[in-house]
Amino acid sequence: MLYYLLEYINEAFAPPGFEVFKFITFRAAAAAITALLMNWLVGAKLIRLLKRLQIGESAKVEAPKNHLAKAGTPTMGGLIIISSITIPMLLWGELHNTYVWLILVTTVSLAGVGFLDDYLKVVKKYPKGLIGGYKIVGQVLVGAMVGSVLYFSPEFAEVNSLTTVPFFKNLNFDYLWLYIPAVIFVITATSNAVNLSDGLDGLAVGTIVIAFLAIAVISYVSGRVDLSDYLNILYLPGSGELAIFSAAIVGAGLGFLWYNAYPAQVFMGDTGSLALGGALGATMILIKKELLLPILGGIFFAETVSVIIQRLYFKYTRMKHGQGRRVFKMAPIHHHFELEGWAEPKIVVRFYIIAVILAILSLATFKVR
């Protein structure tokens, strides 16, 4: 909205310097700063409100015992993140752009699913919150909406079911009629993967920030005909606006990390983790780079795989030996390192380092082909 006002002023009066507001790079920076400031302005007030309403995290019996001390820490802080993403995007984004509305609807919808889960857990005191099946239904519906728009809309007819294959030059994979199920799978998987990773102070939001820094670059390049041609990737007109969304997540994530870093003053809850995970998957789908997710989202991928391995191995050994055995001391894998004696901040920082390396590797795949 602010973008259109500034554009009108530029066209009507042509004041010096106002042309800068046309550039995606400037608007992305403005969105990041706006999101960061919103977090700092709203964050402390919302934390006080959550404390006053006694909306706190319940003790997690499935986590290491030292996590019992975190019981009562305000949760549902994802509300801060989502508002700090949505408002800057509405202010600085081009609102006639289909990509903008697809990613906003995806993020807000999954935030709604997460909010319902948090509400049932911390307000209604349902131990498990929203039944897992209902949560999956919400994620599937969001994925089906995104996949259907991309597959059936004439705007995306030339690239509707295509995606770029990493490490191969001029090679695109066509999902054909499997495209919508693939989109549903990616959005559901990434949404749950980030949710699984949200177990240590600052872990999930910090790694999301690192991933979206890379996504901002990829989105910008994909929306430029010259740069996409130079890198031999799909040119996606209008996808550059996703760089503004990515920048807003970076700003919102850094602002939230101010309060969520160890020892956390607030947790994002499922309100934030499901939304950010879904936004990660949806953005990569929109820029046709979802096959890069195991690399760019390697931390989330490893966390999810550790849970799958733990459960499958436990069931297998229980069936074969009568007693279940474990590969890890506890899953997701960040809890395994805790039980190995690593301090929580050390685990988080080391995961950040790995996430940075994976982000650089993801960007390098556009030349190493």
CORZI-V814304 format. One record per backbone hydrogen bond with DSSP energy under -1.0 kcal/mol. CO is the residue of the C=O (numbers start at 1). NH is the residue of the N-H. If there is no record, write none. Layout:
((CO,NH) (CO,NH))
This chain:
((1,5) (2,6) (3,7) (4,8) (5,9) (6,10) (7,11) (8,12) (9,13) (10,14) (15,18) (17,20) (18,21) (19,22) (20,23) (23,27) (24,28) (25,29) (26,30) (27,31) (28,32) (29,33) (30,34) (31,35) (32,36) (33,37) (34,38) (35,39) (36,40) (37,41) (38,42) (39,43) (42,46) (43,47) (44,48) (45,49) (46,50) (47,51) (48,52) (49,53) (50,55) (51,54) (54,56) (55,75) (57,72) (60,63) (64,67) (65,68) (67,70) (68,71) (70,73) (73,57) (74,267) (76,79) (77,80) (77,81) (78,82) (79,83) (80,84) (82,86) (83,87) (85,89) (86,90) (87,91) (88,92) (89,93) (91,3) (94,97) (97,101) (98,102) (99,103) (100,104) (101,105) (102,106) (103,107) (104,108) (105,109) (106,110) (107,111) (108,112) (109,113) (110,114) (111,115) (112,116) (113,117) (114,118) (115,119) (116,120) (117,121) (118,122) (119,123) (119,124) (120,126) (126,129) (131,135) (132,136) (133,137) (134,138) (135,139) (136,140) (137,141) (138,142) (139,143) (140,144) (141,145) (142,146) (143,147) (144,148) (145,149) (146,150) (147,151) (148,152) (149,153) (153,156) (154,157) (156,159) (156,160) (159,162) (161,175) (163,173) (165,168) (171,165) (173,163) (175,178) (176,179) (178,182) (179,183) (180,184) (181,185) (182,186) (183,187) (184,188) (185,189) (186,190) (187,191) (188,192) (189,193) (190,194) (191,195) (192,196) (193,197) (197,199) (200,203) (202,206) (203,207) (204,208) (205,209) (206,210) (207,211) (208,212) (209,213) (210,214) (211,215) (212,216) (213,217) (214,218) (215,219) (216,220) (217,221) (218,222) (219,223) (221,224) (222,236) (224,228) (225,229) (226,230) (227,231) (228,233) (236,239) (238,241) (239,242) (240,243) (241,245) (242,246) (243,247) (244,248) (245,249) (246,250) (247,251) (248,252) (249,253) (250,254) (251,255) (252,256) (253,257) (256,259) (256,260) (257,261) (259,265) (267,77) (268,78) (268,272) (269,273) (270,274) (272,276) (273,277) (274,278) (275,279) (276,280) (277,281) (278,282) (279,283) (280,284) (281,285) (282,286) (283,287) (284,289) (285,288) (288,164) (289,292) (290,293) (292,295) (292,296) (293,297) (295,298) (297,301) (298,302) (299,303) (300,304) (301,305) (302,306) (303,307) (304,308) (305,309) (306,310) (307,311) (308,312) (309,313) (310,314) (311,315) (312,316) (313,317) (314,318) (315,319) (316,320) (317,321) (318,322) (332,335) (333,337) (334,338) (335,339) (336,340) (337,342) (338,341) (343,347) (344,348) (345,349) (346,350) (347,351) (348,352) (349,353) (350,354) (351,355) (352,356) (353,357) (354,358) (355,359) (356,360) (357,361) (358,362) (359,363) (360,364) (361,365) (363,366) (364,367) (364,368) (367,369))
